[in-house]
Amino acid sequence: MECFRILKVAVRRVKTFMKIVKIKVIVQDVNDFQPEFPEQEVDIQFSEDDRKGARRSIPNAIDKDVGIVNSQITYQLKKNIDEPFVLSVSKSVDGTSKLSIAFEETLDREVKDSYMVQVIAKDGGSPPKQSILDVHISVTDVNDNAPIFSRNVYNVSIKYEHNVATPVTILSAKDLDSGRNGKVSYHFSARTSEVAKNTFRLNDKTGEVFLYKKFISGQKPMYKLYVEATDGGEPPLSSIVMVLINVVNEQNNAPIIDVNFFSASIENTATVSEDVDVGSFIAYVMVTDDDFGPNGEVTCYLNHDMFQLQSLGPKEYKITVDNSLDREIEDHHDITISCQDKGSPPLHRESKFSIHVMDVNDVRPQFSKETCKFWIRENEKPNFPVGIINASDPDLGPGGQLTYSLLTNYKQFLPFQITDNGLISTVISLDHEFQDVYEFRVLVKDNGIPSLNNTMYVSVEIRDENDNAPYFTFPNVNPFLLDIIYYPDYTNNITVLRASDSDSRENAFLKYEITSGNDKQLFTINHYTGLLSFSRLVTQQDAGSYDLEFVVKDSGTPVQSATTTLSLTLTVSNKTFEMLNSVRKKSNDNIHLYLLVAIVVVSVTVSVAITAAMSICILRYNGRRNASHRNEVNTPCKCVTEHGNYTCSSQQSNYWPDASVALSTDTEITKTHSGRSRRELNPDDELRSGQKALDGVYQENVSTLSLTLSLTHSLSLSLSLSLSLSLSLSLFLSLPAYIPFGLRIHINHLMVSMSQST
């Protein structure tokens, strides 16, 4: 068994009690007792007619040490070599060893009727201790049956008020032996505790168990008895039975509640700081109910939103913080612990106490809103009030006293200051044109320990006053000279006046007006955009000089303005060439469709007339040439080759030069007016044709072919010229007016070359 005591130690940190620590103090056993036999010698008998293996019981040794090792006993038999005995060891129900001596061979009383052996009992201590039992063995008739109980375990329940004269239970053991060997007596085993022996008594003859004295409050509800039945044989035989006695307590008393706080308490009121952590241990609760059975089983509960009751073991509890405490919400809590047993009827008791929550600086100052916007007008005097910042702190004492300050960096200058009550005012006079909005943060902190703070975003708008007059940015000189050439069907827009104002909003909303110089009502100006344009159709009579005076006004109060003069010289032109050559004409004004059609028709007509005239001239020329050829050329003309070139005799000098001129002329025209690859007359073909003429094979179809080719070249030339002229003129007239005249002529020549290639 284990010898120990339980100590309870309360543990706390600073002002918060954490838990109850149970310390188990174990008293270690020292091997200061040796195993002891109840007797130093025993006598046993064997009958000579006993069979081999018959055994006789001998008493076992008891070691008063309680340690597992120190009380563990081992046995050995010391004998002579020729003696036929062995030691048998078995465990009984109470944990002790059951010893017996058996023989391995048949005994012969006539040979030897007595033996002497020793049983050595040795414990497991260090060093081990031992004792010796002398066993005298005689060969005779013996008691060979042990008493036997009707059951192995007796389980008995008695009431708390049980009468001492009434047996608790009656034990019964039977022995099959007769006479003295079958007579059984009862006694408590050495394993029965002293408390049980002092509470109950045993009749050694009848086996009746009686209550020694009445139970008192606080006694154990259950007892364990070990009863040994022994017969009267020599040596005696015995057996052990366990008796469990349960005491049923029918008395019922209400539980007693004892609350121990781990912080300062006055008149059942404890103080707890509001920053205590959730789960902190604030009180130890011990419940006392000495009733037995269900009457002593207690259940306790605590109904509260901020605290809870947790079990530490049977009838032990702790009160812990279940939710965060906030003194600003509630600074006082009333708690009731209720405990009830399981008796019939159940009895219950309550314990009431209070917990006062102490304040700590745990709340940051709070602003009424996250962002605050103010506005003031510019040019106000220094120390002009801007607005008030409101912050609150529900903490008590210094934790609720607030101080304000402005947050800025080294790059930012704030022309404001703030007082301890949150009033923001200006330091200097402010100018909207210098800066129209100031954005910064206000810091508020309390005076608690540690100090808590918070910030708010503040925006101050500097509203504009009409303290700046508008001014013209165009024209930027006064007066400004401007020459205008007006073309018919041209845009009426002249120029755009520009002005600016350093003010903002309505103070910078500008309007333009013509104040003088517009006697003919020829000009008009857009009041909001400043666009100056002609108000009507311009004629030659409107040409001349105009001194126009303009004014620009803002929309502030009072209105401020600025004036300028524009000296304008107007020239009116109705010539088409001037209209085409004007650099002021916009790029999207293209030539009129009807003018383009007229130019194309004229070009085609002229090209057809030129083509017809050239065709008549060529036909007449070919007719004369053919007649001369038929009359004069009757002899063959031989041509020879010199260095790859054909030459003819003087007889053909009248014809060949003309032919050469005609051929070269056609070739040049062809090469001049056509850039693409097409079929042309080959010199080899011409020479071969000439040679056929000299040989007399000249035919009429040569003239026809030459005429056809000439007409084809003439027609191609005419059409190319007409198309080139039309395209060139169309391109020239359709080019944007703002392109310089020389550049347009260059572009036109380039397009003519491209058309000729086509």
Summary of the structure (lengths in Angstrom):
residues: 758
radius of gyration: 69.8
end to end distance: 127.2
largest distance: 197.1
contacts: 2158
relative contact order: 0.05
helix: 21%
strand: 38%
